[in-house]
Amino acid sequence: MKKSAVFLFLLCLPMLARAQTISGTITASGCLQVNVYGKGVVGIVVTNSGTAWSGTIQPQVIVENDPNGTTGNVQVTPYSSSTAQATITANGSFTASVVGATYFQVCGNTVTNTAAIKLTAIPLAANRNAGTGNGTVTSVAGTANQVDVATGTTTPVVSLDAAITLPGTINKLTLTAPATGSTLTIPDGTTATMPNVSRTVVGSVAGDGVIVSSTPATASAAGLASLTLANAAAGSLLSNSTASAAAPGYSQAPTLGAVGGTTGAVTYMGTTSGSQTAGCSTATCIAFGGSATSALFKNYFTNSNCAVNSASPAACGAAASGAVVIPTTTATYTINTTSVNAASRISLTWLTFASNLPSAPTCVAPATTSMPSISAISAGVSFTIALTSTTGQTCPMFTIMN
């Protein structure tokens, strides 16, 4: 008799390790429960039992060894999706992890009509979705000049390449000012387009690419970028190709300032050759250049204009033009100005009215038979006028060229 009982127990062991299935129905707030002790996962199948059901079904587990113990809500995952959900509101097949739990149940939350439920508890050994292991990652793909991956360890290290090249089109790029200098490099054959926004380029723009700054949307909009370009060894400078080191060239003549305006001043330094457009006082622009082009200006202004009524010497600072009052009975008169040099060409014109001279002098022109002359030049210091007639105040205007 004892041998028969032992034989029957051993015969049932494989059955105990198999999946356990419970079928039933849920109406209103009813529950259906299955023992999941030693199990790993529960499969849930929900269908209609007659008329289609509606409402919410709540999955729960009980950890205690008591079918009426404290419950805790758990999530289920549809077989057709990888996204877990907290409740069941429609027919379908679902799974839920029950590792460590003793009971699993589904309970209605105001279920209308009747839902047919099948619960299948699968042992841990039979859970095909469960598994553990360890080892070494031997291959993880990266992208050249984008993402680097250090393999050969259990934890691959993923990092950005030191010289990163981003694929496709960058829609928006924000550069934060670094603690030290930095360089934005535009590869060969690449175009960097700046939209109608305010931007400042400080430092260097490197590479043989093309920088395009679009026209502002309105006259008052902040648009065009201001770039200072140093000489390059070779390449394309403002759309002009050069074979060797050269000053920047232009594919079209740049326009600075406005017709009749005062903005757009340009300072040219060094030796000038060729012809440049310096500004427009009317609809016709004024040109100046080297030996092939004359210098044409509507007006000629010097940095300062001297007007002195005093005994010799007249203090004119660095003025290259001006007017002075030479007192009567004065035979020589010196004008101090640092604008004069040994090769200067000085022109004198005599006033017969006070002009803007101080104290409103009575100016008398020298006699034509005894015209004054430039008798001496001290480079960077002064020049001297010699007068043969000393009767009355004489008022020469002077202009220094060169």
Secondary structure, 3 states (H helix, E strand, C coil): CHHHHHHHHHHHHHHHHCCEEEEEEEEECCEEEEECCCEEEEEEEEEECCCCCEEEEEEEEECCCCCCCCEEECCEEECCCCCCECCECCCEEEEEECCCCCEEEEEEEEEEEEEEEEEEEEEHHHCCCCCCCCCCCCCCCCECCCEEEECCCCCCEEEECCCCCCCCCCCCCCCCCCCCCCCEECCCCCEEEECCCCCCCCCCEECCCEEEECCCCCCCCCCCCCCCCCCECCEEECCEEECCCECCCCCCCCCCCCCCCCCCCCCCCCCCCCEEEEEECCCCEEEEECCCCCCCCCCCCCCCEEEEECCCCEECCCCCEEEEEECCCCCEEEEECCCCCCCCEEEEEEECCCCCCCCCCCECCCCHHHCCEEEEEECCCEEEEECCCCCCEEEEEEEEEC
